[in-house]
Amino acid sequence: MSLKERVEHALKVEIAPALMLDGAGIEVLEVTGGVASVRLSGACAGCPATIMTVITSLEDELRKKVPEVEILEAVP
């Protein structure tokens, strides 16, 4: 499994399935140099405060599952 696939699996299956229940989604765009770039969609996409809260909590859990990722960043 590639690093991007591992990040996608960790986020979508192990860490953030509850996001899907709220009508939100997460798309992994790129993983390079220890940075995973993701795009949030749905309910979470329009609120900067929500984005920071979601990213911060997801980032902590992602580091535990995929230690090669140091930073999780949300991009528009």
N, C-alpha and C positions, 0 to 999 in steps of 0.2 A: 504494500500500500504506500502511495506517495505521501509526502508530508501534508500536502493540501487535502488529500483524501482522508488522512488521519484527523486533521482539524475539522473537516466537514462532518465526519462521523462523530467525533467527540461533541461538537456543538449541537448537531441535530438529533442525535440519538441518546447521548449520555447526559448532556448538560442542560439543553434548552428546549426540550419537548413542550414544556409549559408555555413557551412563547406561541406555539402553534395554536394552543387552546384559546388564546386571546386574540386570534386573528392576525398575529404578527408572524413574520418570517425572518430568516437570516440566510444570506447568500455569501459564501466564501468566494471572494474575487481573486485573491492572490495571497501567497505565503512566501515571503522572501526575507532573508536577513533577520530572522527572528520576529518579524512583524506579520501578523495575519490581518489582512484588510477585508472587512465585511460590509455588507449593505443590509440594513434593516428595512423591512417593508411592513405595511399594514399599520396597526395602531401605534407602534413605537417609532415609526419613521418621521413623524412630524414634530415631535416635542424634544427640544435639546436636553431638557432635564431628564426626561425618561431615557434618552439615548445614553447619557453619561452613566446613569444608574445601571442600566442593563449591561453596558459594555464593561463597567467596573466589576460587576458581579460575575459576568461570564469570563472575563479575563483571569480572575483568580482561579476559577475551576479549570479553565483551559490549561493553565500552566501546570496543574497537577496531572492532567491527562496527557498533555503533549509538551514536555519540558523544553523542547526546542523553540517554542513560541514564547517570546518575552513580552510582546505588546500586542494587544488586540485593538485595532482602530476601526472606527465607523467612517465610511466614506459615502458621499451622496450618490 
